């Protein structure tokens, strides 16, 4: 049974639904003891289509933080609730994001790299098909992890590169080795299983075994009922067991705050 999930979205990102409280209630029903909210982070400076579907707007962050912190107090003793965000890493824009987030005391960030470069119209990573772009994806993920701000990397194998291509293996190993060195778990994504997506893929799991990577299950819940999809969750456990991977149900929820202390 899944005891913790740190990958949970809210309706603010425009492609998830239900109230924040409903996520908590269903998580308790599912037997989850620790629930981390990590909705898609706003990025100051982006506008238009970038916000119409993918993430909350900057002006919504205060409400998000207040809601999750209120639920933490309301449900104290019944479930542990943590406040996080899922964010891309855009090298030129990341400092301004950190400055924007500073007053809100976000506990953790998970890296969910959906686009390349610094452009809101940058290449969507599921369209990556060349060695050059695969390397760029790996470089961007590695640079993100090396900031020390991220506690987990979500769906690393979301990238669309042909799994049989040598570049997929080479660059994914680079990401996994970096995550290992920094003690950052990599996610086996349940939404990818239930949605029959290209991730999590067998080749990625084989590489996790090769690199002795530590993995964590992430429901990637965009609806509360995802916590009750036991078949998909059990399949995630079975995939992890098949490759003999080390599994954890914890992330470092103090890493982001420590990052601020060390860099301000």
C-alpha positions as CSV (number, residue, x, y, z in Angstrom):
1,X,0.0,0.0,0.0
2,X,1.2,3.5,-0.9
3,X,2.1,5.3,2.3
4,X,3.2,8.7,0.9
5,X,2.7,10.7,-2.3
6,X,4.6,14.0,-3.0
7,X,3.3,14.5,-6.5
8,X,-0.2,16.1,-6.2
9,X,-1.8,18.8,-8.3
10,X,-4.7,21.1,-7.8
11,X,-7.3,22.8,-10.1
12,X,-5.1,25.9,-10.3
13,X,-2.9,24.4,-13.0
14,X,-6.0,24.2,-15.3
15,X,-5.7,20.5,-16.1
16,X,-6.6,19.0,-12.7
17,X,-9.8,19.1,-10.7
18,X,-11.6,19.0,-7.4
19,X,-10.9,21.0,-4.2
20,X,-7.7,20.7,-2.2
21,X,-9.6,19.2,0.7
22,X,-11.0,16.5,-1.5
23,X,-7.5,15.4,-2.3
24,X,-6.8,15.1,1.4
25,X,-10.0,13.2,2.2
26,X,-9.4,10.6,-0.6
27,X,-5.7,10.3,0.3
28,X,-6.8,9.3,3.8
29,X,-9.3,6.9,2.4
30,X,-6.5,5.3,0.3
31,X,-4.4,4.8,3.4
32,X,-1.8,7.5,2.5
33,X,-0.1,8.8,5.6
34,X,1.9,11.6,4.0
35,X,0.6,13.9,1.3
36,X,2.7,16.4,-0.5
37,X,1.0,19.0,-2.8
38,X,3.2,20.0,-5.7
39,X,1.2,21.9,-8.2
40,X,2.8,23.3,-11.3
41,X,4.7,26.4,-10.3
42,X,4.1,29.8,-11.8
43,X,7.0,31.4,-13.7
44,X,7.1,35.2,-13.6
45,X,7.4,36.7,-17.0
46,X,5.5,34.0,-19.0
47,X,2.0,34.7,-20.2
48,X,-0.7,33.7,-22.6
49,X,-0.9,30.0,-23.6
50,X,1.8,29.1,-21.2
51,X,-0.7,29.7,-18.3
52,X,-3.9,28.7,-20.1
53,X,-3.3,25.0,-19.5
54,X,0.0,24.2,-17.9
55,X,0.3,25.9,-14.5
56,X,-1.0,28.3,-11.9
57,X,-0.6,32.0,-12.4
58,X,1.6,34.0,-10.1
59,X,-1.4,35.7,-8.5
60,X,-2.8,32.2,-7.5
61,X,0.2,31.2,-5.4
62,X,-0.9,33.0,-2.2
63,X,-4.2,31.1,-2.2
64,X,-2.4,27.8,-2.9
65,X,-0.1,28.3,0.0
66,X,-2.8,29.5,2.4
67,X,-5.0,26.6,1.4
68,X,-2.4,23.8,1.9
69,X,-1.1,25.3,5.2
70,X,-4.7,25.5,6.5
71,X,-5.3,21.9,5.6
72,X,-2.1,20.9,7.3
73,X,-3.5,22.4,10.6
74,X,-7.0,21.1,10.0
75,X,-5.9,17.5,9.5
76,X,-3.0,17.4,12.0
77,X,-2.8,14.0,13.6
78,X,-4.7,12.3,10.7
79,X,-2.3,12.9,7.8
80,X,1.0,14.7,7.3
81,X,0.7,17.4,4.7
82,X,3.6,19.1,2.9
83,X,3.7,22.2,0.7
84,X,5.7,21.9,-2.5
85,X,5.7,22.8,-6.2
86,X,6.6,21.0,-9.4
87,X,8.8,23.3,-11.5
88,X,10.8,23.3,-14.7
89,X,14.3,24.5,-14.7
90,X,14.9,27.5,-17.0
91,X,18.5,28.6,-16.4
92,X,18.0,32.3,-17.1
93,X,14.7,32.5,-15.3
94,X,15.3,30.3,-12.3
95,X,16.8,33.1,-10.1
96,X,13.7,35.2,-10.6
97,X,11.5,32.2,-9.7
98,X,13.4,31.7,-6.5
99,X,13.1,35.4,-5.6
100,X,9.3,35.2,-6.3
101,X,8.9,32.1,-4.1
102,X,11.0,33.3,-1.2
103,X,8.2,34.8,0.9
104,X,6.0,31.7,0.7
105,X,8.2,29.1,2.6
106,X,7.7,26.4,0.0
107,X,9.1,23.2,1.6
108,X,10.2,21.3,-1.5
109,X,10.5,21.4,-5.3
110,X,10.2,18.5,-7.6
111,X,11.8,18.8,-11.0
112,X,9.3,18.2,-13.9
113,X,11.1,19.2,-17.0
114,X,8.5,19.6,-19.7
115,X,10.2,22.1,-22.0
116,X,13.7,22.9,-23.1
117,X,15.6,26.2,-23.1
118,X,14.4,29.4,-21.5
119,X,11.5,30.0,-23.8
120,X,7.8,29.4,-23.0
121,X,7.6,28.1,-26.6
122,X,10.6,25.9,-26.2
123,X,10.6,22.3,-27.5
124,X,8.2,20.1,-25.5
125,X,10.3,17.2,-24.2
126,X,8.0,14.5,-25.6
127,X,9.0,15.7,-29.0
128,X,12.7,15.2,-28.4
129,X,14.0,13.0,-31.2
130,X,17.6,14.0,-31.9
131,X,20.8,13.3,-30.0
132,X,21.4,17.0,-29.7
133,X,18.0,17.6,-28.0
134,X,18.4,14.5,-25.8
135,X,21.7,15.8,-24.6
136,X,20.1,19.3,-24.0
137,X,17.3,17.6,-21.9
138,X,19.9,15.8,-19.8
139,X,22.0,18.9,-19.4
140,X,19.1,20.9,-18.3
141,X,18.0,18.2,-15.8
142,X,21.5,17.9,-14.4
143,X,22.0,21.6,-14.1
144,X,18.7,21.8,-12.2
145,X,19.6,19.1,-9.8
146,X,23.0,20.6,-9.2
147,X,21.4,23.8,-7.9
148,X,20.6,21.9,-4.8
149,X,17.0,23.2,-4.8
150,X,15.2,20.0,-6.0
151,X,14.2,17.1,-3.8
152,X,13.0,14.7,-6.5
153,X,12.9,14.4,-10.3
154,X,9.5,13.5,-11.7
155,X,9.1,11.2,-14.6
156,X,12.7,11.5,-16.0
157,X,11.7,9.2,-18.9
158,X,8.9,11.5,-20.1
159,X,11.4,12.5,-22.8
160,X,10.3,11.3,-26.2
161,X,13.6,10.0,-27.5
162,X,13.6,6.5,-29.0
163,X,14.3,4.2,-26.1
164,X,16.5,2.0,-28.4
165,X,18.7,4.9,-29.4
166,X,22.1,4.9,-27.8
167,X,21.6,8.6,-26.8
168,X,18.7,7.7,-24.6
169,X,20.8,5.3,-22.6
170,X,23.8,7.5,-22.5
171,X,22.0,10.7,-21.4
172,X,19.7,8.9,-19.0
173,X,22.6,7.4,-17.2
174,X,24.1,10.9,-16.8
175,X,20.8,12.0,-15.2
176,X,20.7,9.0,-12.9
177,X,24.3,9.3,-11.8
178,X,23.8,12.9,-11.0
179,X,20.6,12.1,-9.0
180,X,22.5,9.4,-7.1
181,X,25.4,11.7,-6.3
182,X,23.0,14.3,-4.9
183,X,20.8,11.8,-3.1
184,X,17.7,12.7,-5.1
185,X,15.2,9.9,-5.8
186,X,13.8,9.5,-9.3
187,X,10.1,8.9,-9.8
188,X,8.2,5.9,-11.1
189,X,5.1,7.8,-12.4
190,X,1.7,6.2,-11.8
191,X,-0.1,8.5,-14.1
192,X,2.1,7.3,-16.9
193,X,1.0,3.7,-16.1
194,X,-2.8,4.4,-15.8
195,X,-2.7,6.7,-18.9
196,X,-0.7,4.1,-20.9
197,X,1.9,6.8,-21.7
198,X,5.5,6.3,-22.8
199,X,6.7,6.4,-19.2
200,X,7.7,4.7,-17.0
201,X,9.4,2.6,-19.6
202,X,11.3,-0.7,-19.2
203,X,14.6,0.7,-20.5
204,X,14.5,3.5,-17.9
205,X,14.0,0.9,-15.1
206,X,16.8,-1.2,-16.4
207,X,19.1,1.8,-16.3
208,X,17.9,2.5,-12.7
209,X,19.1,-1.0,-11.9
210,X,22.4,-0.5,-13.7
211,X,23.0,2.8,-11.8
212,X,21.7,1.5,-8.4
213,X,19.2,4.4,-8.4
214,X,16.8,5.0,-5.6
215,X,13.2,5.4,-6.8
216,X,10.0,6.8,-5.4
217,X,6.4,6.2,-6.6
218,X,4.6,9.4,-7.6
219,X,0.9,9.2,-8.3
220,X,1.0,12.5,-10.2
221,X,-2.6,13.0,-9.1
222,X,-4.6,15.4,-11.2
223,X,-7.8,14.0,-9.6
224,X,-8.3,12.7,-6.1
225,X,-9.5,9.3,-7.3
226,X,-6.0,8.6,-8.7
227,X,-5.1,7.6,-5.1
228,X,-7.6,4.8,-5.4
229,X,-6.3,3.4,-8.6
230,X,-4.8,0.4,-6.9
231,X,-4.1,-1.6,-10.1
232,X,-1.8,1.1,-11.5
233,X,-0.1,1.6,-8.1
234,X,0.4,-2.1,-7.7
235,X,1.8,-2.3,-11.2
236,X,4.3,0.5,-10.3
237,X,5.4,-1.6,-7.3
238,X,5.7,-4.7,-9.5
239,X,7.9,-2.9,-12.0
240,X,10.2,-1.8,-9.2
241,X,10.3,-5.3,-7.8
242,X,11.0,-6.8,-11.2
243,X,14.3,-4.8,-11.4
244,X,15.2,-5.1,-7.8
245,X,15.3,-1.3,-7.2
246,X,15.7,0.4,-3.9
247,X,12.5,2.2,-3.1
248,X,11.8,5.0,-0.7
249,X,8.6,6.8,0.4
250,X,10.4,9.9,1.6
251,X,12.0,13.0,0.0
252,X,14.0,15.7,1.7
253,X,11.3,18.3,2.6
254,X,13.9,20.6,4.1
255,X,16.2,20.8,1.0
256,X,14.5,23.9,-0.5
257,X,14.5,25.9,2.7
258,X,18.1,24.9,3.3
259,X,18.9,26.1,-0.2
260,X,17.5,29.5,0.6
261,X,19.5,29.7,3.8
262,X,22.7,28.8,2.0
263,X,22.1,31.3,-0.9
264,X,20.7,34.4,0.7
